[in-house]
Amino acid sequence: MPQSSPRTGHCLCGAVTFTAASADNDLNACHCGMCRRWSGGPFMALSCGSEVDFAGEENITVFDSLDWAERGFCKQCGSHLFYRLKDSAEMEIPVGLFEDNSEDINFKQQVFIDRKPNYYSFADQTETMTEQQIIEKYAL
């Protein structure tokens, strides 16, 4: 199980701030088409469980992106705030939103690796999962 610790962060304009009670130290990247369209590249995030406290919630808009998941944005600046599973409320939060404490973050895994386009790649060696492996693991 990855190490986790409390982490704080905010959107670009500061209208939304948050504290994640137990954000993983392991960084994940998703290469699925939806995440790439949403973020303009791979979605790079830390798993934060469901215990995330937001301040400035009136500035959060939620987009119902899948039957099982939704994505949150800041209404003011458009920052991507989270990818949240509906059933468990577990969140993936973009790594760039966290305060600078990157010395303990480890690039761990890439998912939908078979959907990654050829125009970029990472030098780090990570665990990988294909679309089919994700479907089987999470019974999607």
N, C-alpha and C positions, 0 to 999 in steps of 0.2 A: 504494500500500500504506500502511495507517495506521501512524503512529508507534507504537512500543511501548517499554515500560520495565519493569523489575522492580517489582513491587508486593507489599505484604504486607497481611494482614488476618486477621480472626478472626470466629467466630460470636458470638452475643449473650452467651453465658456464658463464652467464652474456652477451652472444652474443646478446640476445634479451631482451630489457627492454620495459616496457609499463606503460601507465597511463590510467586508466579507469576513465572517468569523473564522473560516478555515479554507483559505485558498491554497490549492496544491502548488508545490514548487515546480511541478512538471508541466512544461508548455506543450500544447497540442496544436497541430495545424490541420485544418480541413480543406480539402481541394475539391469538394463537390461543386457543381455548377451554381447552386443557389448561394452558397457561401462566397464564391468568387464574384458573383454578380453583386451581392450585398456589400462586400468589402473592397472590391476592386482588385483582389488578389486572394491568396489563401487567408482564411480566417484563423488567426493565431490567438489562442485564448488559454486561460487558466480555469480549471474546474473549481467551482466555489461552493458546491453543495447548495442547499436551500436557505441557509442562514445568511442572507445578505440584507443589510439595512440601508435603505435609500433615504436621503434628505433631498427635498425638492421634487417629490413624486408628482406634483402638479405639472412638472415639465417633462414627464415621461409619456411617450406614446408607444403603444404595443401593437405590433403587426402580427396577425394570425397567419403564420407562414406555412404551417403544415398541420395535419390532423393531430400530431403529437407534440408540436413545438410552436413557440412564438418568439419574436425578436423585439427588443426594446430600443428606443431611440430617444435622444434629447430633442424636445420640441423647439428649443431655441437655436442650437448650433448643429443639430443633425448627427451628433456623435452616436455611434453604435454602442449601446450599453450592455446588452446581454442577449444570449440565446438561451431560452428557458424551456425545459421539458414540462408539458402541462400536467401530467400525472404526478410527478414527484416534486415539481418546482425547482429542480436542480438547475443551476446556471453555469454557463460558460461565459466568462467576461473577457473582452479583448485585453491582451497583456499591456497594450499601450496606455490604458486608462489608469493603471496603478501608479502610485508614487514610485519614485526611482529607488527600487530595492532589487535590482536585477542580478546582483552578485550571487543570489541563491537560486536562481531559476535555471532549470535544465531542459533543453529541447529534447523531449522524450518521444513523441509519437506523431505520425502523419496518417490521417484517415482519408478514405476515398483516393488512395494513391494512384489507382488506375484511372482516375478522372483528372489527374494533374496534367495541364497542358505542357508542351515541350519547351515553351519559352522561358521557363524559370526552373531552378532546382536549388536545393540547399546543400551546403558542404557537410553539415553534421550528419552522422550516421544515427538514424532513429529507428524505432519500431515502426512498422507500417501495417495498415489494414486496407483491404480492397472494399469496394462497395458491397460485394456479396458477403464478405466476412462481417461487415457492419450489420447487414440485414439479418444474418444468421444469429449474431451475438445478441442483438436487441429485439429480435422477432418482429421486425418492421413489415 
